[in-house]
Amino acid sequence: MTAVYNFITAHQTTSALVGYFLFANFVSSLPSPSNTSGGFYKWFFAFSSGLGAALPRLLPKLRLPVDPTAGSPTYFAKPNGESKEAPKTV
């Protein structure tokens, strides 16, 4: 279980996308409630459908902390810990 936790914390973006993909597929596979469905299922269906519809609108508005040095081709780190921007190319 520790390996799974370490993987999730090391790959948060990937884990979030996989989790969202699984949740979206779960919500889309729920059958619509019928007249004979219980009250809890009707509530659960409405809640999960609402949450599934709200997440795509919410995700672009989140300002997630991003490491500016990660994967940037215009950022170079010096061996002594200082950093500088890459020279501009024309």
C-alpha positions as CSV (number, residue, x, y, z in Angstrom):
1,M,0.0,0.0,0.0
2,T,2.9,2.3,0.6
3,A,4.1,1.9,-3.0
4,V,0.7,3.0,-4.3
5,Y,0.7,6.0,-2.0
6,N,4.2,6.9,-3.1
7,F,3.3,6.6,-6.7
8,I,0.2,8.8,-6.3
9,T,2.1,11.5,-4.5
10,A,4.9,11.4,-7.0
11,H,2.6,11.5,-10.0
12,Q,-0.3,13.7,-8.8
13,T,-1.4,15.0,-12.2
14,T,-1.5,11.6,-13.8
15,S,-3.3,10.1,-10.8
16,A,-5.9,12.9,-10.9
17,L,-6.5,12.4,-14.6
18,V,-6.9,8.6,-14.1
19,G,-9.2,9.1,-11.1
20,Y,-11.3,11.6,-13.1
21,F,-11.5,9.2,-16.1
22,L,-12.6,6.4,-13.8
23,F,-15.2,8.6,-12.1
24,A,-16.5,9.9,-15.4
25,N,-17.0,6.4,-16.7
26,F,-18.6,5.3,-13.5
27,V,-21.1,8.2,-13.6
28,S,-21.9,7.6,-17.3
29,S,-22.6,3.9,-16.7
30,L,-25.2,4.5,-14.1
31,P,-28.7,3.6,-15.4
32,S,-31.3,6.3,-15.1
33,P,-33.6,5.8,-12.1
34,S,-37.1,4.5,-12.8
35,N,-40.3,5.0,-11.0
36,T,-39.6,1.9,-8.8
37,S,-36.1,3.0,-7.9
38,G,-35.5,3.8,-4.2
39,G,-35.1,7.3,-2.9
40,F,-31.4,6.9,-2.1
41,Y,-30.6,5.7,-5.7
42,K,-32.5,8.7,-7.1
43,W,-30.5,11.0,-4.8
44,F,-27.2,9.3,-5.6
45,F,-27.8,9.4,-9.3
46,A,-28.6,13.1,-9.2
47,F,-25.7,13.9,-6.9
48,S,-23.1,12.0,-9.0
49,S,-24.4,13.3,-12.3
50,G,-24.3,16.9,-10.9
51,L,-20.8,16.3,-9.6
52,G,-19.7,14.8,-12.9
53,A,-21.1,17.8,-14.8
54,A,-19.5,20.3,-12.4
55,L,-16.0,18.9,-12.5
56,P,-15.1,19.7,-16.1
57,R,-16.2,23.3,-15.5
58,L,-14.2,23.6,-12.3
59,L,-10.9,22.0,-13.4
60,P,-9.8,24.8,-15.8
61,K,-10.4,27.4,-13.1
62,L,-8.2,25.7,-10.5
63,R,-4.8,27.3,-10.1
64,L,-2.7,24.3,-9.3
65,P,0.9,25.0,-8.1
66,V,3.3,24.2,-10.8
67,D,7.1,23.9,-10.6
68,P,8.4,26.4,-13.2
69,T,11.6,24.3,-13.7
70,A,9.8,21.1,-14.5
71,G,10.0,20.3,-18.2
72,S,10.7,23.9,-19.3
73,P,13.1,24.1,-22.2
74,T,13.8,27.7,-21.5
75,Y,14.9,27.3,-17.9
76,F,18.4,26.2,-16.9
77,A,19.6,25.4,-13.4
78,K,23.2,26.1,-12.6
79,P,25.1,23.5,-10.6
80,N,25.5,25.9,-7.6
81,G,21.7,26.2,-7.2
82,E,21.3,29.5,-9.0
83,S,19.1,29.6,-12.0
84,K,18.8,31.7,-15.1
85,E,16.5,32.0,-18.1
86,A,17.8,30.5,-21.4
87,P,19.0,32.9,-24.0
88,K,16.4,33.9,-26.5
89,T,16.7,32.4,-29.9
90,V,15.4,34.0,-33.1
